Amino acid sequence: MSHGHGHGHDGPLHIGATAARVVVGILTVVGLAVLVGVIALWPDKANLDIPLPFQNSDGGSVVTEAGTVTLQEIGACGSVSAGRPFVGEPAPPANTSYQCQRSIVDIESGPNAGTQTLLEIIPGPGQPDLRVGEHIRLLRQTDPTGATQYSFEDYSRGLSLTLIVVAFAVVIIAVARWRGLRALLGLVVAFGVVVGFLLPALLDGKPAIPVALVSGAVILYAVLYLAHGVSLRTSSALLGTLAAMVLAAVLSYLSIELTQLTGLSEEQNTNVQTYIQHVDITGLLLAGFIIGSLGVLNDVTITQASSAFELAQLDKGATRRQVFAGSMRVGRDHIASTVYTLVLAYAGGALPLLLLFSVSGRPLGDVLVGDAVAIEIVRSAVGGIALALSVPLTTAIAVLLARPPGSSTATASNGGRHSKR
């Protein structure tokens, strides 16, 4: 890897052999350590009991079927056909004392495909407002008598989500071409790591920080090299990102301990603690902090590495200090804009929570130090610190590779342009 890395420039870029060997050596050692970590932390294949809220009446996982609304009206509730599969017309309501939305739904999958069912929904907050022609998902269960029972589960979004994802992929590939395609492949790998290793390992009770660090490292190796190619430029960005990820892990741990965050203000975490008690909520928070920081760190470090290499290539007489200073000017602008992105992204995700607090009449100070808001503040602060420190770290690594020691002195052929520092 120490030669043949012109990166599309007119001539080969002089690379510091010693610095290159050090970086490649470190990444090789880290890669081997990550591989050992994957083997050591690989989850057992023991089957876990399905938590009660996610069980059907038989104790198994819930099953959903496809359905289409064919009739919608307001009428009396209480039909014995509600939730039951039937052919023809539903039975008339036995209780006419209250009104509800009556929706006849064609069942399109499962053992009762080709029949219909009746959904009786009392209008109110959180209740679906179904319309004729809408595609929905029906929850299929068995009641204590053994009869099949259907209820509304959710809207069917398979086709619409597919179209959105396809549009995303087409635009990325059209603009970034082969690099965009490789970036999408990296996303697939990242998703596979999360689903295939991270989540099963956490469910298996493995320690959250090592699991998150190993998962993050695997994702970074795959994403960076797939999207940007195997080169010293990419390697310098990878090394900087790995160091920043470890820093983010340490900062996350110290911040959570210092602020005594519990994560129990979030319903999902409460459900995890209630029904999957062997999973540590604090560890889950830490893992989320670490994995959540990877995207923005990757963005900044690859930009810094590219800036350093480009500046060194454009001005071969520039000293290491000048290349570093020029790259840092780019990095400072990037930090300023990315910090806004980081904080506003978390704030946007917390808007419903902030809206509820705004009408609660509580003092602003109480709201900010509450667990739910404090988690977002700490997440933003940890991500911002790791982001800021990753810039000089990655820049220094890239400068050593792009402008090795002994090649940074100005030459006479440059007309003395760099004789003053």
N, C-alpha and C positions, 0 to 999 in steps of 0.2 A: 504493500500500500504506500510505500514511501516514494514511488516514482510513477510517472505517467499520469499526473493529475493536472492537466492543463486547464480543465473545466471550461473548455470551449473558447479559450483565449487564443491569440495569434501564436504565442510561443509557450514553451513549457515554463511553469512557475517554479522557481528555485525553492526547494523545501529543505528545512533544517533536518538533517538525517537524525541527529540525536533527539530533537524534540519530537519528531515523527515516531521514532521507536518508543519513546516514553509514552506518548499518547496511545499508540496502538497497543503497547504492552499493558497499560492500565485498563483499557477497554477489554482486552482479552481476559485479564484476570477477573474483572468485574463480570464479564459474560459467563465465565466458568462458575463464579460464585453464585450468580443468578440461577444457572442451571442446577447447581447443587441445592439451592433454596427451593426451586420448583419441585425437585425430587423429595426433599425433606418435608415440604409442606403440602404435598399432593394429598387431597382429601380421600378418606376412606370411602368405600362404596356402601357403607351402612345406610339402610333406608330409615329416614326420619318419619315420624308420625305426622300426618297433615294436621296443622292447627285447626281447632274447632271452627272458627269463622269461615275457613276455606274448605270444609268438608261438606259432602252431601249427606243425605240421611243414612246412607250405608257406610259412612266413614271414609269414603274415597274422595278423590278430587272432584270438584264440580264440573259439570259438562254443559256446554252451551250449544245451541242449534241455531241455524239460520232461519229467519222469518221475514215476511213482508206484510205490512199493514194493508188490508183490503177494504176495511170499513171503519169509520170513526164517527161516534155520535155521543151525545150526552143523554143518559137515560138512567133508569132505576137499576140499582145494584142488587146482587144476591142470587144470580143465576148459578145453578149447580154445574153449568158448563164452564164456569170461570176457571181457567188454568188447566182444563181437561182437554185432551184431543177429541175431536168429534168430526163428523161428516154431515153436511147439510146445515140446518139452522140450530143455533144454540137454544138451550131450554130457557123459557121465560123466567124473569127474576121472581124469586119467592118473597123478597122484601122490597117494598116500594117506598120505604120511609126516607131514603136518602138517594141523592143523585151522584153519578160518577161518570168518568170517561169510559166508554165501552169501545174496545178496539178488537175487531176480528182480525186474526193474523194467520196467514198461510204458513204452515210448518214446512220447511224446504229441505231439511236434513234430519238424519237420525232415524230411529225405528218408526216414528210416526209421520215421516215425510209423506206429503200428499193430503194430509188432514188439516184441520184448522184448530185454533184455540181462541178463547175469549179472555182478554185482559180487562179487568175492572180496576181503574186507577182513580182514587179520590184526588182531585186537583189540589195543589198546594206547593209550598217551597220545596225544591229538590225533587219533585215528581216530574216524570217525562211528559211532554205535551206532544203526543204522537199525531202524525198526519198520514193520510192515505198515500201509499206508494213508498213510504220510508222502509228501508231495510234495517232490521234490528237483530240483536242476539237474544235468544230465549234461554233462560236457565232451566235445565231439565233435571228434576229430582223425583224421588219416589216417596210418597207419604207413608205414614205408619201402616196403612191398609195394603200397601203394595201397589197402589195406583200411581200412574205417571202424572206429575204436576208440572206445569210450565208457568214461568213468571218473567217479567221484563228484566234483562240483565244490563244491556247497554245498546247504544246505536252501533250499527255495523259500519266500520271505517276502513275495511280492508282495501277496497278499490281506491278510495280517495287518498289514503296514506300512500298506497303504491304509486299513484300518479304524482304526488308531491315528491316522493323519494326519487322517482325516475327523472322528474324535471330537475331536481337538485343535481343528480349525477350527470345529466346531459349538459347542463350549464357549466359544471366544473370541468368536464372533459373538453367541452368546446373551447373554453378559455385557456385552461392550463394544459390541454392535450395529454400527452403521455404521462407527464408529471401529475396531472390531475387524476388520471386513471390509477396511477400508483398510490396516490394519496387516498383514494377511495378503497383500494385494497388494504392499505394500512388501517383504515377505519374498521374494515371487516375483521382484521386480525385483532384490533383492540377490543371490539365487541366480543369476539371469541374468547379472549383472555378473561374478560370480566365474567362472562356467562359460564365458561368452561373451567375456570380455575379460581378466580377471586371469590365469587359467591359460594361455590361448594366448599371452599376451604374455610370461609367464615362460618358457614353452617355446621361444619365439622368441628368447630371450636378451636381452630388454629389461631395463634396470636395475630391480632389485626395489623400491627405495624409491620412485622416482617412480611406478612401476606401482601399488604398494600405496596410495600417497597419492591418486592419481587415482581408483582404484577405490573407496577409502573415501569420497572426497568425493561421487562419483556416488551411492553407496549412501545416504549421509546426506541429500543433497538429496531423493532419492526417498522414503526411509523417513519422514523427519520431516514433510515437507509432505503426503504421502499420509495418514499416520496422524493428524496433528494439525491439518491445514488450513493454508492460506496466510494467515499473520497475522504481526504484529510479535512476538507472544509466541513463535511457532515460530521466527521468524527470529533472535531473540536466542539461543534454545537452539542453533540451527544454527551460528551464528557462534562460540559458546562451544565447541561440540563440534569444529568444524573446527580451532580454535586448539589444543584439547587433543589432537587427533589428531596435529597437527604436533609438538607437544611430546612425545607418546608416541614418535613416529618418531625424534626427536633422542635421547631418553633410551634407546631401544632400541639405536640405533647405538653410543652411548657405552658402554652396559653390555656389549654383546657384545664390543666392542673391549677394554674394561677386563678382562673376565673370560676372554677368549680362548675363548669357547664355539665349538665346532665343529659341534654337532648330529649328529655321526657316531655317537653312542651310540644313536640311534634307527634302527631297521632301514630305515624308509622313506627316511630321508635318505641312508643308505648306498647303497640301491638307486638313488636318484636320481643320486648322484655316480658310481656305477659305470656306469649305462646311459644317463644323460642328462648327459653330462659338461659341456656348455656352460651348464648351470644352476648358478648359484652357491649353495652350501648356506647360506652366511652371509646372503646376500640373501633366501633362502627363509625363514630364521628370522626376519629382520626383517619380511618381509611378513606372516608369521604373527602376530607380536607386534602389528603395526599393525591388521590386520583383526580380530584377537581382542579388541582393546580397544574396538571401536566400540559393541558392545551395551551394555556397562555405562556408557560415557560418555554415550550417548544417554539412558539411563534417568535418570542423575543430572541432566544439563543441562536436560532438559524439565521435571523436577520443580522445579528452581531457578527457571526462568523462570516457571512457573505460580505458584509461591509468591510471587514478587515482584509479579506482576501482581495476584494475588488480594489480597494485603495492601494494595497501593496502592489498589485499588478499594474495599475494605471500610472503610478509614480514609483518606478523602481529605485529612485534615489532617496526616497523618504526613509527616515530613521524609524526604528521601532516605536519610539516615543511619539513621533508624528502620526504614524499609522494608528497607534492606540488612541491618541487624542482625537483624531478625525472620526474614528469609529465610535468613540464615546459620545461625540456630539450627536451622531445619529441615534445612539442608544438613549440619550437623555430625552430626545423628542419622542422616542418610542415609549419610554417609561411613562412620560406625561400623558400620552394618549391611552395607553393600555391600562393604566390605573383607573381612569374613568370607565373604561370598558368593564374592568373587573368589578368595581364597586357597583356600578349601575346595573350590571347583570344580576348581581345578588339582590339589589334593591328591587329590581323589577320582579324577581321571583317571589319576593316577600310582600308585594303590594296588597294582596288580600288581607294579610296579617296586619299590616300597617293601617289599612282602612278600618279594620275592627278596633284597633287601639285608638284611632283618632276620634271615634264616637264613644269611647268608654269613659271619657272624662278624667282619665288618669294623668298625673303629671308626666311631662316628657321624660324627666330623669328616670322615673320608675319604668317607663316603657323601654328606654334604651338599655337598662341594666337587667331587664327580664331575660329569661333563658332563651326565648325564641328569637328576639332581636339580637341579643348578645352573640348568639351563634353566628349570625350573618356578619356582625361587626368583626368578630375574631377571624372568621373565614376570609373576609376581605383584607384585614390587616396582615395576616400570615401570608396570603397570596401576594400582597403588595411588597412585603419585605423580601420574600424569596425572589420575586420578579426583579426588584431593584438590584439586589446583590448578584443575580445571575448575569447582569449586563457586564460589569467589569471583569467578572470571573471568566466568562466565555470569551470576551474580547481579548484578555491577556493570553489565553490558550491559543486563540486563532492567530494573534500577532506573532507569537513564538513560532508557529508553523509557517505563516506566510512571509515573515521577515526574520529568519533565523539569526542568532548571534554571529557577528562577523560580516554580515551582508548589509548592514544598515548605515554604513558610512557613505557620505556623498562622494560621487566620483567627479572627475574633472569633466567628463563628457556631459554632465548635467549643468555645466556652466556655473557651478558654485551656487546653484539655486538653494541648496540646503545646507550651506555652510554656516548659517545662523540658526540657532535653535530657540 
